[in-house]
Amino acid sequence: MATTVLDSRPEERWLAVRSPAALATLFMVLAALAIRLWLMPPLANQPQYDEPAYMIDGLLMLESATPGDKFAPGAVTVWPGFVYGALTSLSYLVNPTEEIAKQPAVFKPLYAIDRALFDAYADYSALRVVVMGTVLLTTLFGVFMACRLGAYRAGWPGAVLCGGLMAFTPVIALLSVEARPYAAAWSLGLAAVAFAAILSGRWRWIAAGLCFGLAVASRIELVLIAPLVAWEFWLRPEKPMPLRALLRAAGISIVTFLLAAPWYITHLIGNIRKILTVSYEPTMQDNGGLASGLLDLLWSEGLLAVAVVVLIGLALRPGRERILAAAGGLFIVAVLLAFGGGGLAKYNGAAWISIIAFAPYALASLQERFSGRVTASVAGLAAVLLVLPAAAQTVHQGLAFRAGWVEPKVVEWLAKNVPAGTTVFSYPRQIRAIPPTAESAERSWLEVADPNAWREKLRKRLKQTGLTMERLPGALSLDQMYQRLGPARRSFFLAAPYWGDQPRYDVRIRGYVYRPNTKLATVVEEFLETGGVLVHHGEPVTDLGEPAAAWLAKNGTGMFVYLRPVGGS
């Protein structure tokens, strides 16, 4: 009869499968790196909708401002950006420009930070590398810890199953190559569960507490995996009592969270407001039915068979583990239902962590139940077959993702073909900013920073939700604007006189935080009235005829530049 989890010590379990598990771990980490490098987009490629906002939160911290996505809280992406900005500022202090060198000593740091922020906002490329690189490395750590957890649970087949799912689940793999905190936070959450499972003594609650605190400080919804971490302590109790170890781990987690995301408590009410607003927004919950939404989600992520095996495996746990196993199954169901199949369900990290963490535990149950027929080789083959759907979906979705890649050279083309001062309609997410005139940059900043901008924002939200108010209350009006003010700092700093001899344009930014939800037809109408240049990303605008320049992706989308005489046509 195979040894049950409760009867084995973590160290013995790992050593017993050291060589095969180590090889499986090495293979899975290298495979995870390979698939992520294949998915890594070009630096100039259009980032995701809110990716720039997460990237620049660290720059906001550098100037002692509140991160725009403070509710996230995004610590795993905030601090790399902060360190990048701080080191760039330091480089300007060590090797100052002529302007910085002639300043009094007390003002030099201010000028150095100003120049560093300008450089970062003018071209996101280096910042994107730093933040994306941090996310990528953290996810590889998550794959490694998943392999360790799987090997502890079910030998090398468990390492293949748990590590493979962490490496190849599509949502994790694709988010691993973005400058957003999701995949990194999930990896830290999985590491917290793994440390709680495989370590002993004080390092068990220290490591689990540190990783859990960092995970929640990166994505607040990962507080939902607290029962999963506690489950591991109760599954294998040590002296002193599990409750004492849990309290110690909780204390470490709280301290870690407060150190990693100190802004969260100072903006607690606003953060709660934002979480509730996003979580229960009607557009996020419209999923055509909870059951169908969940099935579609599990199918698209290649985890439907894994979820079924997990629930069966938990139901087969022997004796005294049965109650804990049932609790684990109920927890998986609960976190799935918490988000349902709506617009936010794909980002339900607690569900993915739960399924992946329980997968080798369920595999061990099946091995123990059918010990005479399920050899290590058979279990390993089963693990590979369970991982294959996720890997296939990752390749399928990755091909679609790569088909949309484009590396535009808009700034260079404008400099050669369009006179300085021309009106240019653009969008706010270009990696390399179109140099704006000081006047147009200030105008863009004031669109968001205007003292009454919160009123317009609230009116639009009321219109979208169909709700009404007798009057617009001013409470939390500043908090409502943080998420817009953060990205708009780019316009604020691009007004600075650091462009040298580059031509600067009357840039009019449309979309995202600048006149959000502005339809393309409205922008085209404005462009036709004033003339100038329209820079558009997406499908070609057929009504405007042939573009003056275009950079096409394989799927037919791309970056298009349209010209019209100034004054309209």
C-alpha positions, -999 to 999 in steps of 0.1 A, spaced: 0 0 0 14 34 -9 22 58 19 -5 85 25 3 121 28 -4 122 65 20 94 72 50 109 54 75 137 63 80 163 36 118 158 36 115 121 32 89 124 5 111 147 -16 142 126 -11 124 95 -21 117 109 -55 147 131 -57 162 121 -91 130 116 -112 113 146 -96 144 168 -101 145 159 -138 107 165 -141 112 199 -124 140 209 -146 121 199 -177 90 218 -166 108 250 -157 126 250 -191 94 242 -209 77 270 -191 105 294 -201 104 282 -237 66 288 -241 69 322 -224 97 333 -247 76 321 -277 47 342 -264 69 373 -256 56 402 -277 79 427 -294 86 457 -271 68 481 -296 37 459 -298 5 474 -286 1 466 -248 -31 454 -232 -57 479 -222 -45 485 -187 -9 474 -190 6 509 -192 -13 519 -160 3 490 -141 37 498 -155 37 534 -144 24 528 -109 61 525 -97 69 559 -113 40 574 -94 55 560 -62 88 576 -71 72 611 -70 53 602 -38 20 599 -56 -7 573 -51 -6 544 -76 -34 546 -100 -43 509 -95 -39 511 -57 -69 488 -51 -52 459 -70 -27 466 -52 0 454 -77 30 454 -55 49 429 -77 48 454 -106 49 487 -85 83 481 -69 102 471 -100 90 502 -117 100 523 -86 135 508 -85 139 514 -123 129 550 -119 151 555 -88 182 540 -105 176 561 -136 174 592 -113 206 582 -96 223 578 -129 215 614 -137 229 625 -104 261 606 -110 264 617 -147 243 649 -147 232 668 -178 242 704 -182 209 716 -167 212 693 -137 249 701 -131 243 739 -127 216 735 -101 222 740 -64 229 707 -46 195 708 -29 177 709 -62 197 684 -82 177 653 -70 145 670 -80 158 677 -115 173 642 -118 139 626 -109 122 649 -133 144 639 -162 142 602 -153 104 603 -153 104 621 -186 126 594 -201 104 566 -188 72 582 -200 86 592 -234 94 556 -242 80 527 -221 103 501 -236 129 498 -208 102 501 -181 82 474 -199 113 451 -199 119 456 -162 83 450 -151 76 422 -176 109 405 -167 99 406 -130 66 390 -138 82 363 -160 108 353 -134 81 352 -106 60 328 -128 90 305 -133 94 304 -96 58 295 -94 64 266 -118 93 254 -97 72 255 -65 44 237 -83 68 209 -92 80 207 -56 44 205 -44 35 179 -70 65 157 -62 58 158 -25 22 148 -31 25 121 -58 62 117 -68 75 126 -102 41 122 -119 28 148 -95 56 172 -105 47 167 -141 10 173 -134 12 203 -110 43 219 -127 28 213 -161 -5 230 -153 13 260 -138 35 261 -169 9 256 -196 -25 268 -184 -33 294 -211 -44 323 -188 -12 319 -167 12 315 -196 -2 345 -215 -3 368 -185 33 358 -177 45 380 -207 25 411 -197 35 439 -174 4 432 -152 6 415 -118 -19 386 -123 3 357 -131 31 367 -107 6 371 -79 -9 337 -86 26 322 -87 33 336 -52 0 323 -40 8 288 -53 42 291 -36 25 299 -3 4 267 -5 35 247 -15 56 260 14 28 252 38 27 217 24 63 207 21 82 225 48 85 218 85 91 238 116 94 276 117 103 279 80 70 265 72 49 294 86 76 320 77 78 311 40 41 305 36 33 338 54 58 358 33 45 344 -1 9 347 9 14 383 20 32 392 -13 5 374 -33 -23 394 -16 -3 426 -19 -1 420 -57 -37 409 -63 -61 415 -34 -86 387 -45 -59 361 -35 -71 366 1 -95 339 -10 -68 313 -9 -63 318 29 -85 287 36 -63 267 11 -31 276 30 -48 269 63 -60 236 49 -24 225 44 -15 232 81 -45 212 93 -38 184 68 -3 178 83 -4 192 119 29 197 137 37 206 173 29 232 184 -8 231 175 -18 240 139 -37 270 152 -5 286 166 14 280 134 -15 295 115 -16 326 136 22 330 131 18 327 94 -11 352 95 11 377 114 39 373 89 14 378 60 -1 409 75 33 425 81 44 416 46 13 429 30 16 463 48 52 466 39 46 457 2 14 477 -3 15 505 24 -10 526 4 -37 501 8 -48 509 44 -46 546 39 -70 543 10 -91 515 24 -126 529 19 -118 539 -17 -103 506 -24 -133 487 -11 -155 510 -32 -135 502 -63 -135 464 -57 -172 463 -53 -178 485 -83 -156 463 -106 -168 430 -91 -205 437 -95 -205 458 -126 -233 445 -149 -210 442 -179 -187 419 -160 -215 396 -148 -233 391 -180 -223 356 -188 -253 339 -203 -257 315 -174 -234 305 -146 -231 268 -155 -224 274 -192 -200 302 -183 -180 280 -160 -179 251 -185 -167 274 -213 -141 288 -190 -127 254 -179 -128 242 -215 -110 272 -229 -83 268 -202 -79 231 -208 -88 223 -172 -122 206 -175 -107 171 -172 -84 182 -144 -112 196 -124 -132 164 -128 -102 143 -117 -96 166 -87 -131 162 -74 -131 124 -79 -97 122 -62 -108 142 -33 -139 120 -28 -116 89 -26 -95 101 3 -93 75 30 -103 76 67 -96 108 86 -86 128 55 -120 125 40 -135 155 59 -105 177 49 -107 165 14 -144 173 12 -136 208 26 -111 212 -2 -136 202 -28 -162 226 -15 -135 254 -15 -128 248 -52 -165 250 -60 -169 281 -38 -141 301 -55 -154 291 -89 -189 303 -80 -175 335 -65 -166 348 -99 -188 327 -121 -183 327 -158 -185 364 -163 -160 389 -176 -138 387 -145 -139 349 -141 -108 345 -163 -88 364 -136 -100 342 -108 -66 333 -95 -79 315 -65 -97 290 -87 -67 283 -108 -44 279 -78 -69 256 -61 -73 233 -90 -36 231 -97 -26 226 -60 -52 199 -55 -44 181 -88 -14 161 -75 -32 154 -42 -61 138 -62 -36 119 -83 -20 105 -52 -55 94 -40 -60 75 -73 -26 59 -70 -33 48 -34 -68 35 -42 -56 15 -72 -21 8 -60 -19 -26 -77 -27 -12 -112 -16 24 -112 22 23 -113 44 54 -114 46 51 -152 9 49 -156 4 79 -133 30 98 -152 12 91 -185 -21 102 -169 -4 134 -157 9 141 -193 -26 135 -208 -42 159 -182 -16 186 -190 -19 182 -228 -53 200 -232 -40 231 -214 -8 230 -235 -28 227 -267 -51 256 -257 -20 277 -249 -5 270 -284 -39 277 -300 -44 310 -281 -7 319 -285 -9 316 -323 -39 340 -323 -20 363 -300 11 363 -321 -9 369 -352 -18 404 -338 18 415 -332 29 446 -350 60 468 -346 50 503 -358 75 531 -365 50 559 -361 72 585 -345 100 580 -371 75 582 -399 59 614 -386 93 630 -382 101 624 -418 67 631 -434 46 655 -412 56 691 -403 60 700 -366 29 715 -351 4 694 -371 -26 681 -353 -23 644 -346 -51 623 -332 -37 594 -313 -44 568 -285 -27 568 -251 -11 533 -251 18 537 -276 50 524 -262 69 553 -277 50 586 -273 45 610 -302 63 642 -291 36 667 -281 39 705 -279 39 718 -244 5 733 -250 -11 701 -262 4 680 -234 -9 704 -208 -43 703 -224 -44 665 -223 -33 666 -186 -60 691 -177 -87 671 -193 -82 646 -165 -69 669 -138 -97 694 -141 -113 700 -106 -147 690 -121 -135 660 -140 -150 637 -114 -185 650 -120 -183 641 -157 -169 607 -148 -197 600 -123 -224 611 -148 -211 587 -174 -210 559 -149 -246 566 -139 -257 566 -175 -239 532 -181 -256 516 -151 -290 532 -155 -289 546 -120 -298 581 -110 -288 606 -82 -306 637 -70 -272 654 -69 -236 643 -73 -220 639 -38 -184 650 -34 -175 622 -11 -146 600 -25 -145 622 -56 -107 624 -55 -105 586 -50 -126 581 -81 -100 599 -102 -68 581 -91 -71 555 -118 -72 582 -144 -48 607 -130 -20 581 -129 -18 573 -166 -24 610 -174 9 619 -157 25 608 -190 10 639 -207 21 660 -177 57 650 -180 59 650 -218 53 688 -217 89 691 -204 116 707 -227 137 675 -231 128 666 -267 158 682 -282 154 687 -320 126 662 -324 95 677 -341 66 682 -317 29 680 -326 -5 692 -315 -13 657 -301 -49 650 -292 -53 618 -273 -86 600 -274 -97 569 -254 -88 553 -220 -84 580 -194 -86 608 -220 -123 610 -230 -129 574 -222 -154 553 -242 -150 577 -271 -162 558 -302 -139 556 -332 -166 572 -354 -166 603 -331 -128 605 -334 -130 601 -372 -156 629 -374 -134 652 -354 -104 643 -375 -123 651 -408 -134 685 -394 -100 696 -383 -77 677 -406 -41 666 -397 -31 631 -388 -50 601 -374 -30 573 -359 -52 543 -354 -46 508 -341 -70 479 -350 -89 473 -382 -84 497 -411 -109 526 -413 -123 519 -447 -142 552 -448 -109 571 -449 -95 553 -479 -60 541 -482 -37 550 -453 -6 571 -458 13 545 -438 5 511 -423 22 484 -403 2 452 -406 -1 422 -384 -7 387 -398 -44 388 -388 -51 419 -408 -51 444 -380 -23 469 -375 -13 505 -370 -26 529 -396 -18 565 -403 -43 587 -422 -37 622 -435 -62 650 -443 -55 687 -451 -56 710 -421 -90 726 -419 -109 695 -429 -119 682 -463 
